[in-house]
Amino acid sequence: MEGLKETALIIPGIALTTVIILYVHLFKHFNNRGVFKRLSYLIIASSFLFNFAWEMFQMPLYQGMTLNMSTAMLCGVASIADVLMVLLLYYAFAVIYKDPFWVQHFTPTRILMLVVVGAIGAILAEMLHLSNGSWKYSQSMPIIPIGNVGLSPFLQFIIVPILSYRISSYFTKLIGHGDNAVTDCK
C-alpha cells in the first residue's frame, strides 16, 4: 500500500458533510432525540471497532502491508472513513423510511436494500481507490468479477453496517428508552 492520496480525502469529506446535514435534519424532525443521539454514538463506536478489526485482519490481502504502527494508523484512518459510510447509510435510510430507529425494525426487504446499497458502495469505492493507486491487492486477495474488486472489502461494506446497526440497536434498547424508540415524528 502506497498510502492514501490527497484525492482520497475528497469522498470522505463529502460523506462527512452529508452525514452532518442528515444528522441535523433527523435531529430536528424527530422526537426521542436522546435515544437518537445514543443510537448514533453506538453506531459510531461499534462501526469503528468492527471496521478497525476488519482492516487489521485483511492486511495480508494488500501489497506492502505489514503489522507495524504506521499500518495500524493507516487502518485507523480507513476505519474512520468506513464509519462515515456506515453513518451515511444509516442516516440516508432513516430519511427514506422517515424513521431514525429503522434499525430496530429490520425486515428482509430492509436488509436486502442495505446489502445492495452497501455492495454498490463497496464496488465503487474499491474501483476508485484501485484506479488512483491508493492501494493494491496481494496475490492472496480473492477477487469478485463485478468491478474486479477484492472480496474482503466487498464483504466488509455488507457485513459491518448490518452488524453495527444490530448491536447498536440492541444496546440502545438495553440501556433504556429503546422500547419507545419507534418512529416518533413531530
PEVENTA-V970746 format. One record per helix or strand of 3 or more residues. SS is the DSSP state (a for helix, b for strand). FROM is the first residue (numbers start at 1). TO is the last residue. If there is no record, write none. Layout:
BEGIN
SS/FROM/TO ; SS/FROM/TO
END
This chain:
BEGIN
a/8/29 ; a/33/57 ; a/59/61 ; a/69/97 ; a/102/104 ; a/108/131 ; a/151/175
END
